[in-house]
Amino acid sequence: MSNGNYLNAHSNQNDLPQLQEAIKQEVSEREEYDFEIIQKTSEEIQRLNNLLNVESKNREETEQAIYDMLRDVVGRVKTEMEQERNNREQTEENLLSLLEDTINKINSAVIL
């Protein structure tokens, strides 16, 4: 072996531990970066899941509030219709009573 080749081979053997350490460092940094990406992704998924849960709860509450309002409106309309029907029936009874009284008075006047 010539002196130049011996120095190159010897130099490569001396660089080997440094290269191995550099590779270990690179692998470690890559794994740490991968872990950070996984952690950020997981946090984002959790945040989105929380938002979906809040939106779903709000939608359910809104639907319930609308249902309750509609039920109240239907109840009020039924009550008003019942009152109107009762008023109409009372008015019809009063008119029939007046009509009967008028017929009776006419019949009494004709008989006399």
C-alpha positions in Angstrom: 0.0 0.0 0.0 1.3 3.4 -0.8 1.5 6.1 1.8 -1.5 8.1 0.3 -3.8 5.1 0.3 -2.8 4.2 3.8 -3.6 7.7 5.0 -6.9 7.6 3.2 -7.8 4.3 4.7 -6.6 5.3 8.1 -8.5 8.7 7.8 -11.7 6.8 6.8 -11.4 4.6 9.8 -11.0 7.6 12.1 -14.1 9.2 10.4 -16.2 6.2 10.9 -17.2 6.9 14.6 -18.0 10.5 13.7 -20.1 9.3 10.8 -21.9 6.8 13.0 -22.6 9.5 15.6 -23.8 11.9 12.8 -26.2 9.2 11.6 -27.4 8.5 15.1 -28.0 12.2 15.6 -29.8 12.5 12.3 -32.0 9.5 13.1 -32.8 10.9 16.5 -33.7 14.3 15.1 -35.9 12.6 12.4 -37.7 10.6 15.1 -38.2 13.7 17.2 -39.6 15.6 14.2 -41.9 12.6 13.4 -43.1 12.6 17.0 -43.8 16.3 16.9 -45.8 15.9 13.7 -47.8 13.0 15.2 -48.4 15.0 18.3 -49.5 18.1 16.4 -51.8 16.0 14.2 -53.3 14.3 17.2 -53.9 17.7 18.9 -55.5 19.1 15.8 -57.8 16.0 15.5 -58.8 16.4 19.1 -59.5 20.1 18.6 -61.7 19.4 15.6 -63.5 16.6 17.4 -64.2 19.0 20.3 -65.5 21.6 17.8 -67.8 18.9 16.2 -69.1 17.9 19.6 -69.9 21.6 20.5 -71.6 22.2 17.2 -73.6 19.0 17.5 -74.7 20.0 21.0 -75.6 23.5 19.8 -77.6 22.0 16.9 -79.5 19.7 19.3 -80.2 22.5 21.7 -81.4 24.7 18.8 -83.7 21.9 17.5 -85.1 21.4 21.0 -85.7 25.1 21.4 -87.5 25.3 18.0 -89.6 22.2 18.9 -90.5 23.7 22.3 -91.6 27.0 20.6 -93.7 25.2 18.0 -95.3 23.1 20.7 -96.1 26.4 22.6 -97.5 28.0 19.5 -99.7 25.0 18.7 -101.0 25.0 22.3 -101.9 28.7 22.1 -103.6 28.3 18.8 -105.6 25.3 20.1 -106.6 27.3 23.2 -107.6 30.3 21.0 -109.6 28.1 18.7 -111.4 26.5 21.6 -112.2 29.9 23.0 -113.5 31.1 19.6 -115.6 28.0 19.3 -117.1 28.5 22.8 -117.7 32.2 22.0 -119.4 31.3 18.7 -121.5 28.6 20.3 -122.6 31.0 23.1 -123.4 33.7 20.5 -125.4 31.1 18.5 -127.3 30.0 21.6 -128.1 33.7 22.5 -129.3 34.4 19.0 -131.4 31.2 19.0 -132.8 32.2 22.4 -133.6 35.7 21.1 -135.2 34.2 18.0 -137.3 31.9 20.0 -138.4 34.8 22.3 -139.2 36.9 19.3 -141.3 34.0 17.7 -143.1 33.5 21.0 -143.9 37.2 21.3 -145.1 37.3 17.7 -147.2 34.2 18.3 -148.6 35.8 21.5 -149.4 39.0 19.7 -151.1 37.1 16.8 -153.2 35.1 19.2 -154.4 38.1 21.0 
